[in-house]
Amino acid sequence: MKKIHQWLWRGVLFAALLLFLAGSLMAQTLTRYQAQSTGSKMKIDGDSTAHKWTVECSVVGGYFELDPAFAAAPQNAATGKVNAKVSVIVPVRQLKSTVLVGKQSMDNVMHEALKVQQFPRIEYRLTELTLKEAPKSADAPIQLSSKGQGDRKHPAQNVFF
């Protein structure tokens, strides 16, 4: 009888542990936004010693995962770190200059500098997302600060916004 009682308690403790772990895992579920094959667009503005420049890309892959409570009501969120995951993949050949004169030359120089033959795509992963200030309303802009890391194949290792 004593052994049955011990096994029963072990079973109850095991079930409680499973329920606790399941609850913890469910609490960590993020809402996922997947890049679409059409409609995604990325724009990069830059400034060199010679002139300002803009590069656009209409082929962007990846995903953005966000805490569902934050996604539903960002105006209720406290400032600080936001539970989020981001992965972005961009084919280097799809990065196109917007200059009117010398577009092809600028694209060629950029693609060569990014070593397109050796590394045909750029990958970025978010390492930290911080809410700087809670929006005043549900439709107000959200001010975030992010840190991320590019793949090891391209010169820019750390990216900050």
C-alpha positions as CSV (number, residue, x, y, z in Angstrom):
1,M,0.0,0.0,0.0
2,K,2.9,2.3,0.8
3,K,4.4,1.8,-2.6
4,I,1.1,2.6,-4.3
5,H,0.8,5.8,-2.3
6,Q,4.4,6.8,-3.3
7,W,3.7,6.1,-7.0
8,L,0.4,8.1,-6.8
9,W,2.2,11.1,-5.3
10,R,4.9,10.8,-8.0
11,G,2.2,10.7,-10.6
12,V,0.5,13.8,-9.2
13,L,3.8,15.7,-8.9
14,F,4.7,14.7,-12.5
15,A,1.3,15.9,-13.8
16,A,1.7,19.2,-11.9
17,L,5.1,19.6,-13.4
18,L,3.7,19.0,-16.9
19,L,0.9,21.5,-16.3
20,F,3.4,24.1,-15.1
21,L,5.7,23.6,-18.1
22,A,2.8,23.6,-20.5
23,G,1.6,26.9,-19.0
24,S,5.0,28.4,-19.2
25,L,5.4,27.4,-22.9
26,M,2.0,28.7,-23.7
27,A,2.8,32.0,-22.1
28,Q,5.9,32.3,-24.4
29,T,4.0,31.9,-27.6
30,L,4.6,34.8,-29.9
31,T,2.3,36.1,-32.8
32,R,4.1,35.5,-36.1
33,Y,4.0,37.8,-39.1
34,Q,5.4,36.2,-42.2
35,A,6.9,38.2,-45.1
36,Q,4.6,38.0,-48.2
37,S,5.9,37.2,-51.6
38,T,4.3,40.4,-52.9
39,G,3.9,43.7,-51.1
40,S,7.1,43.5,-48.9
41,K,9.5,46.4,-49.5
42,M,12.7,47.6,-47.9
43,K,14.3,51.0,-48.3
44,I,17.8,52.0,-47.1
45,D,18.9,55.6,-47.1
46,G,22.6,56.4,-46.8
47,D,25.1,59.2,-47.0
48,S,28.6,59.0,-48.4
49,T,31.3,61.6,-48.7
50,A,30.2,62.1,-52.3
51,H,26.4,62.1,-52.1
52,K,23.3,60.8,-50.4
53,W,21.9,57.6,-51.8
54,T,18.9,55.2,-51.6
55,V,18.6,51.5,-52.2
56,E,15.3,49.6,-52.5
57,C,14.4,46.0,-52.5
58,S,11.0,44.5,-53.2
59,V,12.1,40.9,-52.4
60,V,12.3,40.5,-48.6
61,G,11.9,37.2,-46.8
62,G,11.7,36.4,-43.2
63,Y,9.4,36.8,-40.2
64,F,8.5,39.0,-37.2
65,E,7.3,37.4,-34.0
66,L,5.9,39.6,-31.3
67,D,4.3,39.1,-27.9
68,P,0.6,38.9,-28.5
69,A,-0.3,41.3,-25.6
70,F,2.0,43.9,-27.1
71,A,0.7,43.4,-30.6
72,A,-2.9,43.8,-29.4
73,A,-2.4,46.9,-27.2
74,P,1.0,48.5,-27.5
75,Q,-0.3,51.6,-25.8
76,N,-0.7,49.5,-22.6
77,A,2.9,48.2,-22.7
78,A,5.5,49.4,-20.3
79,T,8.7,50.8,-21.7
80,G,11.6,48.5,-21.8
81,K,12.5,45.2,-23.6
82,V,9.8,43.7,-25.8
83,N,9.6,39.9,-26.3
84,A,10.2,39.6,-30.1
85,K,12.1,37.7,-32.7
86,V,13.0,38.9,-36.2
87,S,14.7,37.3,-39.1
88,V,15.1,39.0,-42.5
89,I,16.7,37.6,-45.6
90,V,17.4,39.8,-48.6
91,P,18.8,38.6,-52.0
92,V,21.8,41.0,-52.7
93,R,21.0,41.2,-56.5
94,Q,17.5,42.6,-55.6
95,L,19.1,45.6,-53.9
96,K,18.6,48.4,-56.5
97,S,19.7,52.0,-56.5
98,T,17.2,54.7,-57.0
99,V,19.5,57.2,-58.7
100,L,18.4,58.5,-62.1
101,V,21.9,58.7,-63.7
102,G,24.4,55.9,-63.3
103,K,22.0,53.4,-61.7
104,Q,23.6,50.3,-63.3
105,S,27.1,51.4,-62.2
106,M,26.0,52.0,-58.7
107,D,24.2,48.7,-58.5
108,N,27.4,46.9,-59.9
109,V,29.7,48.6,-57.4
110,M,27.3,47.8,-54.5
111,H,26.9,44.2,-55.5
112,E,30.6,43.8,-55.9
113,A,31.3,45.4,-52.5
114,L,28.7,42.9,-51.0
115,K,30.5,40.0,-52.7
116,V,27.3,38.9,-54.4
117,Q,29.0,36.0,-56.2
118,Q,30.3,34.5,-53.0
119,F,27.4,35.6,-50.7
120,P,24.1,36.0,-52.7
121,R,22.0,36.9,-49.7
122,I,22.1,39.0,-46.5
123,E,20.6,37.6,-43.3
124,Y,19.7,39.7,-40.2
125,R,18.5,38.6,-36.8
126,L,17.1,40.8,-34.1
127,T,19.0,40.5,-30.8
128,E,17.1,43.1,-28.8
129,L,13.9,45.2,-29.2
130,T,13.1,48.0,-26.7
131,L,10.0,50.1,-26.4
132,K,11.3,53.7,-26.0
133,E,7.9,55.3,-25.3
134,A,4.4,53.8,-25.1
135,P,2.2,55.2,-27.9
136,K,-0.5,57.6,-26.8
137,S,-3.3,55.7,-28.6
138,A,-3.9,52.5,-30.5
139,D,-3.2,54.1,-33.9
140,A,-0.2,56.3,-32.8
141,P,3.4,55.4,-34.0
142,I,5.3,53.0,-31.9
143,Q,8.8,54.2,-31.0
144,L,11.2,51.2,-30.8
145,S,14.9,50.8,-30.6
146,S,16.4,47.6,-32.0
147,K,19.7,45.8,-32.1
148,G,20.5,43.0,-34.4
149,Q,23.3,41.1,-36.1
150,G,23.9,40.5,-39.7
151,D,25.4,37.3,-41.0
152,R,29.1,36.9,-40.7
153,K,29.6,37.1,-44.5
154,H,29.1,40.8,-44.8
155,P,31.1,43.6,-43.2
156,A,28.3,45.2,-41.1
157,Q,28.0,42.9,-38.1
158,N,25.9,45.0,-35.7
159,V,22.9,47.0,-36.8
160,F,21.1,49.6,-34.6
161,F,17.9,51.5,-35.3
